């Protein structure tokens, strides 16, 4: 029976070795083909992009060739006339697979980095044609863009139109630049100056993209301006209601100042029918409205006094001092929980401001100080527990002094009692043995 299982195990190992050898052959062939393909790609890329752009791929290809030479040498050893052990064949085939897969991965990585530039070069004729076609298409939209800007200039102020006012002229310049650089790219390519041709083509493509973006901005500006006007009307109504409510609430200095600022923003709004900047008006009105909301919120929730903050900080300092003294005096007995809370308490305390605390920071400072004190207190309690648990159990603890063990040990009367007890027992034992 043992012979049967041994034979089956050998057959399984032989099958695995045969599969490994087959995979090694496939891997080295695939890697060699990848090297040849990448070499062709590199030659093309060098001609189009120059040596500088392709130096990483060239270095990777050289390294791969060196390591694949080792793989081919191992493969040759597997098939020469010298007999090999199964273990030697197994080790070589595994190494061949490792080298081949590494080679393919490296070339794939470096090629992927360079691929977009290679693709752009290959599509250069198509890209040039598209740049010229896009230029003609976008040029037809310029008159409409001018008309839109002229119409909007009668409704909106110069500050509002600053986003798009100069777009038509800039678009014309960009399209002219695109046509010029496209021609430069074509001439450089015909002259064999591939790298310069690629740079010029990229510039032409970017100019067209920028021109189209500016045209789209003109088209969308009117919609955005109308949306801003609609939102502004709603914010105006909301602001007026907020002022009415604020007059009936607490009149703290901050609330009074915020109300005045909001009223000024409402008064500064242009009259209906005049040229305006709805974007700027909406922004300033929203800010004034938000400031009033914040002031009213603070008025409804009184700000902690400076004394409250200072008392909380002093309490945290006291708690930290006590905890620090205990932990420092029993360093070997204090566990991680107590130390963690103490360190966090110190961190919070270090972040508290020095001197008078501004009103808008007092609530946060008060909460931080209280949290630091609470953590220090927790650290102290946990440290005390750690000390109690770490103290040896044979220390005197009967409250009568001089203890030596749980039963009172050798202290005072117990020592005498122990001695007398020993004498009595010794006398009895002596009588027994003498008898």
C-alpha positions in Angstrom: 0.0 0.0 0.0 2.8 2.4 0.9 4.4 1.7 -2.6 1.1 2.7 -4.3 0.9 6.0 -2.5 4.6 6.7 -3.1 4.2 6.0 -6.8 1.2 8.3 -7.0 3.0 11.1 -5.2 5.9 10.8 -7.7 3.5 11.0 -10.6 1.9 14.1 -9.2 5.3 15.8 -8.7 6.4 14.8 -12.3 3.2 16.3 -13.7 3.8 19.5 -11.7 7.4 19.7 -12.9 6.2 19.2 -16.5 3.7 22.0 -16.1 6.4 24.3 -14.6 8.7 23.6 -17.6 5.9 24.4 -20.0 5.1 27.7 -18.2 8.8 28.6 -18.3 9.0 28.2 -22.0 5.8 30.2 -22.6 7.0 33.0 -20.3 10.4 33.4 -21.9 8.9 33.4 -25.4 6.3 36.1 -24.4 9.0 38.2 -22.7 11.3 38.0 -25.8 8.4 39.0 -28.0 7.6 41.9 -25.7 11.3 43.1 -25.9 11.2 43.0 -29.7 7.9 44.9 -29.8 9.1 47.5 -27.3 12.3 48.0 -29.2 10.3 48.9 -32.3 8.1 51.3 -30.2 11.3 52.9 -28.8 12.8 53.5 -32.2 9.6 55.2 -33.3 9.3 57.2 -30.1 12.9 58.3 -30.4 12.4 59.5 -33.9 9.3 61.4 -33.0 9.9 62.6 -29.4 13.7 62.6 -29.0 16.1 60.9 -26.7 15.2 62.9 -23.6 11.5 61.9 -23.6 12.4 58.2 -24.1 15.4 57.7 -21.8 13.4 55.9 -19.1 12.0 53.4 -21.6 15.5 52.9 -23.1 17.0 52.2 -19.7 14.3 49.7 -18.9 14.8 47.9 -22.2 18.5 47.6 -21.6 18.0 46.2 -18.1 15.4 43.7 -19.4 17.7 42.5 -22.1 20.4 41.8 -19.5 18.2 39.8 -17.2 16.5 37.9 -20.1 20.0 36.8 -21.1 20.2 35.0 -17.8 16.8 33.4 -18.4 17.9 32.1 -21.8 21.1 30.8 -20.3 19.1 28.9 -17.6 16.9 27.5 -20.4 19.9 26.4 -22.3 21.3 24.5 -19.2 17.9 22.7 -19.0 18.4 21.3 -22.5 22.2 20.7 -22.8 23.8 17.2 -22.7 24.7 17.4 -19.0 22.1 15.5 -16.9 20.2 17.6 -14.3 18.4 16.6 -11.2 14.7 17.3 -10.9 15.4 19.9 -8.2 17.9 21.8 -10.5 15.3 21.8 -13.3 12.6 23.0 -10.9 14.7 25.8 -9.6 15.8 27.0 -13.0 12.3 27.0 -14.5 11.0 29.0 -11.5 13.7 31.5 -12.0 13.0 31.8 -15.7 9.3 32.5 -15.0 10.3 35.1 -12.4 12.7 36.9 -14.8 10.3 36.8 -17.7 7.3 38.1 -15.7 9.5 40.9 -14.2 10.6 41.9 -17.7 7.1 42.1 -19.1 5.9 44.1 -16.1 8.7 46.6 -16.3 8.3 47.2 -20.0 4.5 47.5 -19.6 4.9 50.1 -16.8 7.4 52.3 -18.8 5.5 51.9 -22.1 2.2 53.0 -20.4 3.9 56.2 -19.2 5.1 57.0 -22.8 2.0 55.7 -24.6 -0.1 58.9 -24.6 2.8 60.9 -26.3 3.3 58.1 -28.8 -0.4 58.0 -29.6 -0.5 61.7 -30.0 2.4 61.6 -32.5 0.7 58.9 -34.5 -2.5 60.9 -34.6 -0.7 64.1 -35.5 -2.1 64.4 -39.1 -5.6 63.8 -37.7 -5.0 66.3 -34.9 -3.8 69.0 -37.3 -6.9 68.5 -39.4 -9.1 68.7 -36.3 -7.4 71.8 -35.0 -8.1 73.6 -38.3 -11.7 72.4 -38.5 -12.3 73.4 -34.9 -10.9 76.8 -35.6 -13.4 77.4 -38.4 -16.3 76.0 -36.4 -15.5 78.2 -33.3 -14.8 81.3 -35.4 -18.5 81.2 -36.6 -19.6 81.6 -33.0 -17.6 84.8 -32.3 -20.2 87.2 -33.8 -22.9 85.7 -31.5 -20.6 86.0 -28.5 -20.1 89.7 -29.3 -23.8 90.2 -29.6 -24.4 88.5 -26.2 -21.8 90.6 -24.5 -23.2 93.9 -26.0 -26.7 93.0 -24.9 -25.6 92.0 -21.4 -23.6 95.2 -21.0 -26.9 97.2 -21.0 -28.2 95.1 -18.1 -25.2 94.4 -15.9 -22.3 96.5 -14.6 -18.7 96.4 -15.8 -17.7 94.5 -12.7 -20.2 91.8 -13.4 -19.1 91.5 -17.1 -15.5 91.4 -16.2 -15.8 87.6 -16.3 -16.7 87.6 -20.0 -16.3 91.1 -21.4 -13.0 90.5 -23.1 -13.8 87.0 -24.2 -14.6 87.6 -27.9 -11.3 89.4 -28.5 -9.3 86.7 -26.6 -11.1 84.0 -28.5 -10.0 85.5 -31.8 -6.4 85.7 -30.6 -6.5 82.1 -29.5 -7.9 80.8 -32.7 -5.3 82.7 -34.8 -2.6 81.3 -32.5 -3.9 77.8 -33.0 -3.8 78.1 -36.8 -0.3 79.6 -36.6 1.1 76.9 -34.3 -0.5 74.1 -36.3 1.3 75.4 -39.4 4.6 75.5 -37.4 4.0 71.9 -36.3 3.5 70.8 -39.8 6.6 72.5 -41.1 8.7 71.2 -38.3 7.5 67.6 -38.9 8.3 67.9 -42.6 11.8 69.1 -41.7 12.3 66.1 -39.4 12.2 68.2 -36.2 9.7 65.8 -34.5 10.1 67.0 -30.9 9.5 70.6 -31.8 6.5 69.6 -34.0 4.9 67.8 -31.1 5.3 70.8 -28.8 3.7 73.1 -31.4 0.9 70.7 -31.9 0.1 70.5 -28.2 0.1 74.3 -28.0 -2.4 74.5 -31.0 -4.7 71.9 -29.4 -4.6 73.7 -26.0 -5.4 77.1 -27.7 -8.5 75.6 -29.4 -9.7 74.0 -26.2 -9.3 77.3 -24.3 -11.1 79.3 -27.0 -14.1 76.9 -26.9 -14.1 77.2 -23.1 -14.4 81.0 -23.3 -17.2 80.8 -25.8 -19.1 78.4 -23.6 -18.6 80.9 -20.7 -20.3 83.6 -22.7 -23.2 81.4 -23.4 -23.7 80.3 -19.8 -23.1 83.7 -18.2 -26.6 85.0 -19.0 -28.2 82.0 -17.4 -26.0 82.2 -14.3 -26.7 86.0 -14.0 -30.4 85.4 -14.2 -30.2 82.7 -11.5 -28.2 85.0 -9.3 -30.8 87.8 -9.7 -33.6 85.3 -8.7 -31.6 84.1 -5.7 -30.8 87.7 -4.7 -34.5 88.5 -4.6 -35.2 85.6 -2.2 -32.2 86.6 0.0 -33.4 90.2 0.2 -36.8 89.1 1.5 -35.1 86.7 3.9 -32.8 89.5 5.1 -35.7 91.9 5.8 -37.5 89.3 7.8 -34.3 88.6 9.8 -34.0 92.3 10.6 -37.6 92.4 11.9 -37.0 89.3 14.1 -33.6 90.7 15.3 -35.3 93.9 16.5 -37.5 91.9 18.8 -34.7 89.8 20.2 -31.7 90.5 22.4 -29.9 93.7 21.4 -26.3 92.9 22.2 -23.6 95.1 20.6 -22.7 92.4 18.1 -26.4 92.0 17.1 -26.8 95.8 16.7 -23.6 96.0 14.6 -24.7 93.1 12.4 -28.1 94.6 11.9 -26.6 97.9 10.8 -24.3 96.1 8.3 -27.1 94.1 6.8 -29.3 97.2 6.5 -26.4 99.0 4.7 -26.1 96.0 2.3 -29.8 96.2 1.5 -29.7 100.0 1.0 -26.7 99.6 -1.3 -28.6 97.5 -3.7 -29.1 99.2 -7.1 -32.5 100.5 -8.1 -34.6 98.3 -10.4 -33.7 98.8 -14.1 -30.2 100.1 -13.5 -27.0 98.2 -14.4 -26.0 95.9 -11.5 -23.7 93.2 -10.4 -26.0 90.4 -9.0 -23.0 88.2 -8.2 -21.3 90.8 -5.9 -24.6 91.9 -4.4 -25.6 88.4 -3.6 -22.2 87.7 -2.0 -22.2 90.7 0.2 -25.8 90.3 1.3 -25.3 86.6 2.1 -22.3 87.5 4.2 -24.1 90.2 6.1 -27.1 87.8 6.7 -24.8 85.1 8.0 -23.1 87.6 10.3 -26.5 88.5 11.8 -27.5 84.9 12.2 -24.2 84.3 14.1 -24.6 87.3 16.3 -28.2 86.3 17.2 -27.1 82.8 18.0 -24.4 84.0 20.3 -26.9 86.4 22.0 -29.3 83.5 22.6 -26.4 81.5 24.1 -24.5 83.7 26.5 -20.7 83.7 26.0 -18.8 82.3 29.0 -17.0 84.9 31.0 -13.3 85.2 31.2 -13.4 84.2 34.9 -15.2 81.0 34.0 -12.6 80.1 31.5 -9.7 80.9 33.9 -11.3 78.8 36.7 -11.7 75.9 34.3 -8.0 76.2 33.3 -6.9 76.5 36.9 -8.8 73.4 37.8 -7.3 71.5 34.8 -3.8 72.6 36.0 -4.5 71.3 39.5 -5.7 68.0 38.2 -2.7 67.7 36.0 -0.3 68.5 38.7 -1.7 65.8 41.1 -1.8 63.2 38.3 1.7 64.1 37.2 3.1 63.7 40.7 1.5 60.3 41.1 2.6 59.0 37.7 6.1 60.4 38.0 6.6 58.8 41.5 5.3 55.3 40.4 6.5 55.1 36.8 7.0 51.4 36.8 3.5 50.7 38.1 1.4 52.9 35.8 -0.3 51.2 32.8 -1.1 52.5 29.3 -4.6 53.7 30.0 -3.6 56.2 32.7 -0.7 57.4 30.7 -2.8 57.8 27.5 -5.4 60.0 29.3 -2.7 62.0 31.0 -0.8 62.7 27.7 -4.1 63.7 26.0 -4.9 66.0 28.9 -1.5 67.7 28.6 -2.0 68.1 24.9 -5.4 69.8 25.4 -4.0 72.0 28.1 -1.1 73.1 25.9 -3.5 74.1 23.2 -5.4 76.6 25.4 -4.7 80.3 24.7 -2.6 82.4 27.1 -4.0 85.5 28.7 -7.5 86.9 27.9 -9.6 84.8 25.6 -11.6 86.5 22.8 -15.3 86.1 23.2 -15.7 83.9 20.0 -13.1 81.5 21.5 -14.3 81.2 25.1 -16.8 78.5 24.6 -14.3 76.3 22.9 -11.6 77.1 25.5 -14.0 76.4 28.3 -14.9 73.0 26.9 -11.3 72.2 26.2 -10.2 73.1 29.7 -13.0 71.0 31.3 -12.1 68.1 29.1 -8.4 68.4 30.0 -9.3 68.4 33.7 -11.7 65.4 33.3 -9.0 63.4 31.5 -6.4 64.3 34.2 -8.9 63.1 36.9 -9.5 59.9 35.0 -5.7 59.4 34.7 -5.3 59.9 38.4 -8.0 57.3 39.3 -6.7 54.7 36.9 -3.1 55.3 38.1 -4.2 54.7 41.7 -5.9 51.5 40.7 -2.7 50.4 38.9 -0.6 51.1 42.0 -3.0 49.1 44.2 -2.9 46.2 41.8 0.9 46.3 41.4 1.7 46.5 45.2 3.1 43.2 46.6 0.5 41.2 48.6 3.0 40.4 51.5 3.3 44.0 52.6 2.0 44.7 56.1 -1.7 45.4 56.0 -3.2 44.6 59.4 -3.0 48.2 60.5 -0.9 47.4 63.6 2.5 48.2 62.2 5.6 46.2 61.5 3.7 43.6 59.5 5.5 40.7 57.8 2.8 38.7 56.1 -0.9 38.6 56.0 -1.3 37.4 59.6 0.6 40.3 61.1 4.0 38.5 60.8 6.7 39.6 63.2 5.2 42.8 64.5 5.0 43.6 68.2 3.0 41.1 70.3 2.7 38.7 67.4 6.5 38.2 67.5 6.3 37.3 71.3 3.4 35.1 70.7 5.2 33.3 68.0 8.3 32.8 70.2 6.2 31.4 73.1 4.3 29.1 70.7 7.6 27.8 69.5 8.8 27.1 73.0 5.6 25.2 73.9 5.6 23.1 70.8 9.3 22.3 71.3 8.7 21.2 74.9 5.8 18.9 73.9 7.9 17.3 71.1 10.7 16.8 73.6 8.4 15.0 76.0 7.1 12.8 73.3 10.5 11.7 72.1 11.9 11.4 75.6 9.0 9.2 76.6 
